[in-house]
């Protein structure tokens, strides 16, 4: 969920892996849509949809945070 800080800077919320799993399971086990599940867990419906799609494609690994940096070996291989 994006939050507007007093300075006007956007902050992307970080969600724990277990919370993402709980939300995805709520969607997959129920009859509610993305919007209803999102409202119940205070998460934008677009985020719920992205998590469900990622889970379907990659399992639990799709819900894990990605590292924002690359290893030195990978950087050298690109050059």
C-alpha positions as CSV (number, residue, x, y, z in Angstrom):
1,X,0.0,0.0,0.0
2,X,1.4,3.4,-0.9
3,X,1.4,6.0,1.8
4,X,1.9,9.7,1.2
5,X,4.4,11.1,3.7
6,X,4.1,14.7,4.8
7,X,6.9,15.7,2.5
8,X,4.9,14.3,-0.5
9,X,7.3,11.3,-0.8
10,X,5.6,7.9,-1.6
11,X,6.5,4.9,0.6
12,X,6.0,1.4,-0.7
13,X,4.7,-0.8,2.2
14,X,6.6,-4.0,2.8
15,X,4.6,-7.1,3.6
16,X,6.0,-10.2,5.4
17,X,6.0,-13.5,3.5
18,X,3.6,-15.1,6.0
19,X,1.1,-12.3,5.6
20,X,1.2,-12.6,1.8
21,X,0.6,-16.4,2.1
22,X,-2.4,-15.8,4.4
23,X,-3.9,-13.3,2.0
24,X,-3.3,-15.6,-1.0
25,X,-4.8,-18.5,0.8
26,X,-7.9,-16.4,1.8
27,X,-8.4,-15.6,-1.9
28,X,-7.8,-19.2,-3.1
29,X,-10.0,-20.9,-0.5
30,X,-12.9,-18.5,-0.6
31,X,-15.5,-17.2,-3.0
32,X,-14.5,-13.5,-2.5
33,X,-12.8,-11.5,-5.2
34,X,-9.6,-9.5,-5.1
35,X,-11.4,-6.4,-3.8
36,X,-13.1,-8.1,-0.9
37,X,-10.0,-10.0,0.2
38,X,-8.0,-6.8,-0.1
39,X,-10.4,-4.8,1.9
40,X,-10.5,-7.5,4.6
41,X,-6.7,-7.5,4.9
42,X,-6.2,-3.8,4.2
43,X,-4.2,-4.4,1.0
44,X,-5.0,-2.9,-2.4
45,X,-6.8,-5.3,-4.7
46,X,-4.1,-4.9,-7.4
47,X,-1.5,-6.2,-4.9
48,X,-3.7,-9.2,-4.0
49,X,-4.0,-10.0,-7.7
50,X,-0.3,-9.7,-8.2
51,X,0.5,-12.0,-5.2
52,X,-2.1,-14.6,-6.4
53,X,-0.6,-14.6,-10.0
54,X,2.9,-14.8,-8.6
55,X,1.9,-17.7,-6.3
56,X,0.2,-19.6,-9.1
57,X,3.3,-19.2,-11.3
58,X,6.1,-19.8,-8.8
59,X,4.6,-21.1,-5.6
60,X,5.7,-19.7,-2.3
61,X,9.0,-18.6,-3.9
62,X,7.0,-16.0,-5.9
63,X,6.0,-14.3,-2.6
64,X,9.5,-13.9,-1.3
65,X,11.2,-10.5,-1.5
66,X,13.7,-10.1,-4.3
67,X,17.2,-8.9,-3.5
68,X,17.8,-5.4,-4.9
69,X,21.4,-6.1,-5.7
70,X,23.4,-8.4,-7.9
71,X,26.4,-10.4,-7.1
72,X,29.8,-9.3,-8.3
73,X,30.0,-12.5,-10.5
74,X,26.8,-11.6,-12.2
75,X,27.9,-8.0,-12.8
76,X,31.1,-9.2,-14.4
77,X,29.3,-11.6,-16.6
78,X,27.1,-8.8,-18.0
79,X,30.1,-6.7,-18.9
